[in-house]
Amino acid sequence: MIQRKYITLMSLIALITISGCSLIGTKQVEIVSKPLEIDIIQPTLPRPIEMTSPNWYVVSEAKKDNLCVATLSYDPKRFEEKDGVQVEKLKRPKTCNLEDRDNPEWPVDYSHLDYFLDEMKEQNGGEVVFVATTIGDYQVMSANMQELKRYIKQLGEVVVYYRDVTIKTPKGNEKGVAVQIEKKND
């Protein structure tokens, strides 16, 4: 008898386990898919490139102008304004003595090269150093600079594209700004 009760109880437990919750009934499951809004952290735009123009010197052996000091009046007289005062404008005579020139200390055959060397010696404590390039090498440097500018511009456009794609805009009017290159002259 105990065995019969035990078998009946075990059968009942097995029946409940096998049928699970099917005795309660089924509920219709509705599957809905909708897009999720993901917050993407926007990178800051790169700092603009600040380029400074180098000084290039072109020096030749052409004679340096050492003009006569302006001493002759125009006929009729001409005037120019200097510091709010009208001053008579003078012209230079065609010939003059060496001591009547703008730079009387310059020798007679003073050239642009001589002037440049003297200026460099004065600026650099008597030392002169030349940095030279060929025209072909200068063209290569120029082409490389254009390539660098193109790369930076395209990189800026890529950044702007990704910003436009990922920034949430309620009206869709807000657009990114491209990278600009500014040249500062000292």
Rosetta constraint file for C-alpha pairs under 8 A:
AtomPair CA 1 CA 5 HARMONIC 6.27 0.50
AtomPair CA 2 CA 6 HARMONIC 5.96 0.50
AtomPair CA 3 CA 7 HARMONIC 6.01 0.50
AtomPair CA 4 CA 8 HARMONIC 6.03 0.50
AtomPair CA 5 CA 9 HARMONIC 6.00 0.50
AtomPair CA 6 CA 10 HARMONIC 6.09 0.50
AtomPair CA 7 CA 11 HARMONIC 6.01 0.50
AtomPair CA 8 CA 12 HARMONIC 6.11 0.50
AtomPair CA 9 CA 13 HARMONIC 6.20 0.50
AtomPair CA 10 CA 14 HARMONIC 6.08 0.50
AtomPair CA 11 CA 15 HARMONIC 6.04 0.50
AtomPair CA 12 CA 16 HARMONIC 6.26 0.50
AtomPair CA 13 CA 17 HARMONIC 6.08 0.50
AtomPair CA 14 CA 18 HARMONIC 6.00 0.50
AtomPair CA 15 CA 19 HARMONIC 6.04 0.50
AtomPair CA 16 CA 20 HARMONIC 5.77 0.50
AtomPair CA 19 CA 23 HARMONIC 7.05 0.50
AtomPair CA 21 CA 25 HARMONIC 6.97 0.50
AtomPair CA 22 CA 26 HARMONIC 6.85 0.50
AtomPair CA 40 CA 166 HARMONIC 7.00 0.50
AtomPair CA 42 CA 163 HARMONIC 6.92 0.50
AtomPair CA 42 CA 167 HARMONIC 7.85 0.50
AtomPair CA 45 CA 159 HARMONIC 7.54 0.50
AtomPair CA 45 CA 179 HARMONIC 7.97 0.50
AtomPair CA 48 CA 179 HARMONIC 7.21 0.50
AtomPair CA 48 CA 180 HARMONIC 6.95 0.50
AtomPair CA 48 CA 181 HARMONIC 6.46 0.50
AtomPair CA 48 CA 182 HARMONIC 7.63 0.50
AtomPair CA 49 CA 181 HARMONIC 6.36 0.50
AtomPair CA 49 CA 182 HARMONIC 7.31 0.50
AtomPair CA 50 CA 181 HARMONIC 7.72 0.50
AtomPair CA 50 CA 182 HARMONIC 6.72 0.50
AtomPair CA 50 CA 183 HARMONIC 6.73 0.50
AtomPair CA 50 CA 184 HARMONIC 7.09 0.50
AtomPair CA 51 CA 182 HARMONIC 7.65 0.50
AtomPair CA 51 CA 183 HARMONIC 5.86 0.50
AtomPair CA 51 CA 184 HARMONIC 6.56 0.50
AtomPair CA 52 CA 183 HARMONIC 6.88 0.50
AtomPair CA 52 CA 184 HARMONIC 5.97 0.50
AtomPair CA 52 CA 185 HARMONIC 6.21 0.50
AtomPair CA 52 CA 186 HARMONIC 7.22 0.50
AtomPair CA 53 CA 183 HARMONIC 7.91 0.50
AtomPair CA 53 CA 184 HARMONIC 7.57 0.50
AtomPair CA 53 CA 185 HARMONIC 6.24 0.50
AtomPair CA 53 CA 186 HARMONIC 7.72 0.50
AtomPair CA 59 CA 112 HARMONIC 6.26 0.50
AtomPair CA 59 CA 113 HARMONIC 5.66 0.50
AtomPair CA 59 CA 116 HARMONIC 7.15 0.50
AtomPair CA 60 CA 111 HARMONIC 7.73 0.50
AtomPair CA 60 CA 112 HARMONIC 5.86 0.50
AtomPair CA 60 CA 113 HARMONIC 5.60 0.50
AtomPair CA 61 CA 111 HARMONIC 5.42 0.50
AtomPair CA 61 CA 112 HARMONIC 5.68 0.50
AtomPair CA 61 CA 113 HARMONIC 5.23 0.50
AtomPair CA 61 CA 114 HARMONIC 7.81 0.50
AtomPair CA 62 CA 111 HARMONIC 5.42 0.50
AtomPair CA 62 CA 112 HARMONIC 5.88 0.50
AtomPair CA 62 CA 113 HARMONIC 7.63 0.50
AtomPair CA 63 CA 109 HARMONIC 6.44 0.50
AtomPair CA 63 CA 110 HARMONIC 5.88 0.50
AtomPair CA 63 CA 111 HARMONIC 4.01 0.50
AtomPair CA 63 CA 112 HARMONIC 6.06 0.50
AtomPair CA 64 CA 109 HARMONIC 7.88 0.50
AtomPair CA 64 CA 110 HARMONIC 5.73 0.50
AtomPair CA 64 CA 111 HARMONIC 4.57 0.50
AtomPair CA 64 CA 112 HARMONIC 5.11 0.50
AtomPair CA 64 CA 115 HARMONIC 7.63 0.50
AtomPair CA 66 CA 101 HARMONIC 6.33 0.50
AtomPair CA 66 CA 102 HARMONIC 6.11 0.50
AtomPair CA 66 CA 103 HARMONIC 6.19 0.50
AtomPair CA 66 CA 106 HARMONIC 7.82 0.50
AtomPair CA 67 CA 92 HARMONIC 7.70 0.50
AtomPair CA 67 CA 101 HARMONIC 5.63 0.50
AtomPair CA 67 CA 102 HARMONIC 5.91 0.50
AtomPair CA 67 CA 103 HARMONIC 8.00 0.50
AtomPair CA 68 CA 92 HARMONIC 5.81 0.50
AtomPair CA 68 CA 93 HARMONIC 6.54 0.50
AtomPair CA 68 CA 94 HARMONIC 7.68 0.50
AtomPair CA 68 CA 95 HARMONIC 7.02 0.50
AtomPair CA 68 CA 96 HARMONIC 6.03 0.50
AtomPair CA 68 CA 100 HARMONIC 5.97 0.50
AtomPair CA 68 CA 101 HARMONIC 4.12 0.50
AtomPair CA 68 CA 102 HARMONIC 5.92 0.50
AtomPair CA 69 CA 92 HARMONIC 5.93 0.50
AtomPair CA 69 CA 93 HARMONIC 7.83 0.50
AtomPair CA 69 CA 100 HARMONIC 6.07 0.50
AtomPair CA 69 CA 101 HARMONIC 5.13 0.50
AtomPair CA 69 CA 102 HARMONIC 5.34 0.50
AtomPair CA 70 CA 90 HARMONIC 5.42 0.50
AtomPair CA 70 CA 91 HARMONIC 4.75 0.50
AtomPair CA 70 CA 92 HARMONIC 4.03 0.50
AtomPair CA 70 CA 93 HARMONIC 6.99 0.50
AtomPair CA 71 CA 90 HARMONIC 5.67 0.50
AtomPair CA 71 CA 91 HARMONIC 6.06 0.50
AtomPair CA 71 CA 92 HARMONIC 5.91 0.50
AtomPair CA 71 CA 93 HARMONIC 7.18 0.50
AtomPair CA 72 CA 90 HARMONIC 5.34 0.50
AtomPair CA 72 CA 91 HARMONIC 5.13 0.50
AtomPair CA 72 CA 92 HARMONIC 6.11 0.50
AtomPair CA 72 CA 93 HARMONIC 6.59 0.50
AtomPair CA 73 CA 77 HARMONIC 6.32 0.50
AtomPair CA 73 CA 88 HARMONIC 7.80 0.50
AtomPair CA 73 CA 89 HARMONIC 7.05 0.50
AtomPair CA 73 CA 90 HARMONIC 4.92 0.50
AtomPair CA 73 CA 91 HARMONIC 6.25 0.50
AtomPair CA 74 CA 78 HARMONIC 6.22 0.50
AtomPair CA 74 CA 89 HARMONIC 7.32 0.50
AtomPair CA 74 CA 90 HARMONIC 6.29 0.50
AtomPair CA 74 CA 91 HARMONIC 6.71 0.50
AtomPair CA 77 CA 88 HARMONIC 7.01 0.50
AtomPair CA 77 CA 89 HARMONIC 7.35 0.50
AtomPair CA 78 CA 88 HARMONIC 5.89 0.50
AtomPair CA 78 CA 89 HARMONIC 5.30 0.50
AtomPair CA 78 CA 90 HARMONIC 7.76 0.50
AtomPair CA 79 CA 86 HARMONIC 6.08 0.50
AtomPair CA 79 CA 87 HARMONIC 5.42 0.50
AtomPair CA 79 CA 88 HARMONIC 4.39 0.50
AtomPair CA 79 CA 89 HARMONIC 5.01 0.50
AtomPair CA 80 CA 86 HARMONIC 5.62 0.50
AtomPair CA 80 CA 87 HARMONIC 5.43 0.50
AtomPair CA 80 CA 88 HARMONIC 6.38 0.50
AtomPair CA 80 CA 89 HARMONIC 6.10 0.50
AtomPair CA 81 CA 85 HARMONIC 5.37 0.50
AtomPair CA 81 CA 86 HARMONIC 4.56 0.50
AtomPair CA 81 CA 87 HARMONIC 6.01 0.50
AtomPair CA 82 CA 86 HARMONIC 6.46 0.50
AtomPair CA 82 CA 87 HARMONIC 6.70 0.50
AtomPair CA 96 CA 100 HARMONIC 6.08 0.50
AtomPair CA 96 CA 101 HARMONIC 7.11 0.50
AtomPair CA 97 CA 101 HARMONIC 6.98 0.50
AtomPair CA 98 CA 104 HARMONIC 5.60 0.50
AtomPair CA 99 CA 104 HARMONIC 4.92 0.50
AtomPair CA 100 CA 104 HARMONIC 6.86 0.50
AtomPair CA 106 CA 110 HARMONIC 6.31 0.50
AtomPair CA 110 CA 114 HARMONIC 6.19 0.50
AtomPair CA 110 CA 115 HARMONIC 7.19 0.50
AtomPair CA 111 CA 115 HARMONIC 6.28 0.50
AtomPair CA 112 CA 116 HARMONIC 6.03 0.50
AtomPair CA 113 CA 117 HARMONIC 6.09 0.50
AtomPair CA 114 CA 118 HARMONIC 6.18 0.50
AtomPair CA 115 CA 119 HARMONIC 6.19 0.50
AtomPair CA 116 CA 120 HARMONIC 6.13 0.50
AtomPair CA 117 CA 121 HARMONIC 6.09 0.50
AtomPair CA 117 CA 128 HARMONIC 7.08 0.50
AtomPair CA 118 CA 122 HARMONIC 6.19 0.50
AtomPair CA 119 CA 123 HARMONIC 6.21 0.50
AtomPair CA 120 CA 124 HARMONIC 5.90 0.50
AtomPair CA 120 CA 126 HARMONIC 7.52 0.50
AtomPair CA 120 CA 127 HARMONIC 7.28 0.50
AtomPair CA 120 CA 128 HARMONIC 6.00 0.50
AtomPair CA 121 CA 125 HARMONIC 5.75 0.50
AtomPair CA 121 CA 126 HARMONIC 4.04 0.50
AtomPair CA 121 CA 127 HARMONIC 5.30 0.50
AtomPair CA 121 CA 128 HARMONIC 5.85 0.50
AtomPair CA 122 CA 126 HARMONIC 6.02 0.50
AtomPair CA 124 CA 128 HARMONIC 7.03 0.50
AtomPair CA 133 CA 137 HARMONIC 6.19 0.50
AtomPair CA 133 CA 138 HARMONIC 6.57 0.50
AtomPair CA 134 CA 138 HARMONIC 6.22 0.50
AtomPair CA 135 CA 139 HARMONIC 6.26 0.50
AtomPair CA 136 CA 140 HARMONIC 6.34 0.50
AtomPair CA 137 CA 141 HARMONIC 6.25 0.50
AtomPair CA 138 CA 142 HARMONIC 6.18 0.50
AtomPair CA 139 CA 143 HARMONIC 6.16 0.50
AtomPair CA 140 CA 144 HARMONIC 6.12 0.50
AtomPair CA 141 CA 145 HARMONIC 6.18 0.50
AtomPair CA 142 CA 146 HARMONIC 6.35 0.50
AtomPair CA 143 CA 147 HARMONIC 6.24 0.50
AtomPair CA 144 CA 148 HARMONIC 6.19 0.50
AtomPair CA 145 CA 149 HARMONIC 6.21 0.50
AtomPair CA 146 CA 150 HARMONIC 6.13 0.50
AtomPair CA 147 CA 151 HARMONIC 6.17 0.50
AtomPair CA 148 CA 152 HARMONIC 6.24 0.50
AtomPair CA 149 CA 153 HARMONIC 6.13 0.50
AtomPair CA 150 CA 154 HARMONIC 6.16 0.50
AtomPair CA 151 CA 155 HARMONIC 6.03 0.50
AtomPair CA 152 CA 156 HARMONIC 6.13 0.50
AtomPair CA 152 CA 179 HARMONIC 7.76 0.50
AtomPair CA 153 CA 157 HARMONIC 6.34 0.50
AtomPair CA 153 CA 178 HARMONIC 7.67 0.50
AtomPair CA 153 CA 179 HARMONIC 6.33 0.50
AtomPair CA 153 CA 180 HARMONIC 7.44 0.50
AtomPair CA 154 CA 158 HARMONIC 6.32 0.50
AtomPair CA 155 CA 159 HARMONIC 6.37 0.50
AtomPair CA 156 CA 160 HARMONIC 6.17 0.50
AtomPair CA 156 CA 178 HARMONIC 5.52 0.50
AtomPair CA 156 CA 179 HARMONIC 4.97 0.50
AtomPair CA 157 CA 161 HARMONIC 6.05 0.50
AtomPair CA 157 CA 178 HARMONIC 5.79 0.50
AtomPair CA 157 CA 179 HARMONIC 7.34 0.50
AtomPair CA 158 CA 162 HARMONIC 6.35 0.50
AtomPair CA 159 CA 163 HARMONIC 6.18 0.50
AtomPair CA 160 CA 164 HARMONIC 6.07 0.50
AtomPair CA 160 CA 176 HARMONIC 5.17 0.50
AtomPair CA 160 CA 177 HARMONIC 6.32 0.50
AtomPair CA 160 CA 178 HARMONIC 6.06 0.50
AtomPair CA 161 CA 165 HARMONIC 6.21 0.50
AtomPair CA 161 CA 176 HARMONIC 7.53 0.50
AtomPair CA 162 CA 166 HARMONIC 6.08 0.50
AtomPair CA 163 CA 167 HARMONIC 5.70 0.50
AtomPair CA 163 CA 176 HARMONIC 6.37 0.50
AtomPair CA 164 CA 174 HARMONIC 7.92 0.50
AtomPair CA 164 CA 175 HARMONIC 5.83 0.50
AtomPair CA 164 CA 176 HARMONIC 5.91 0.50
AtomPair CA 169 CA 173 HARMONIC 7.07 0.50
AtomPair CA 169 CA 174 HARMONIC 6.41 0.50
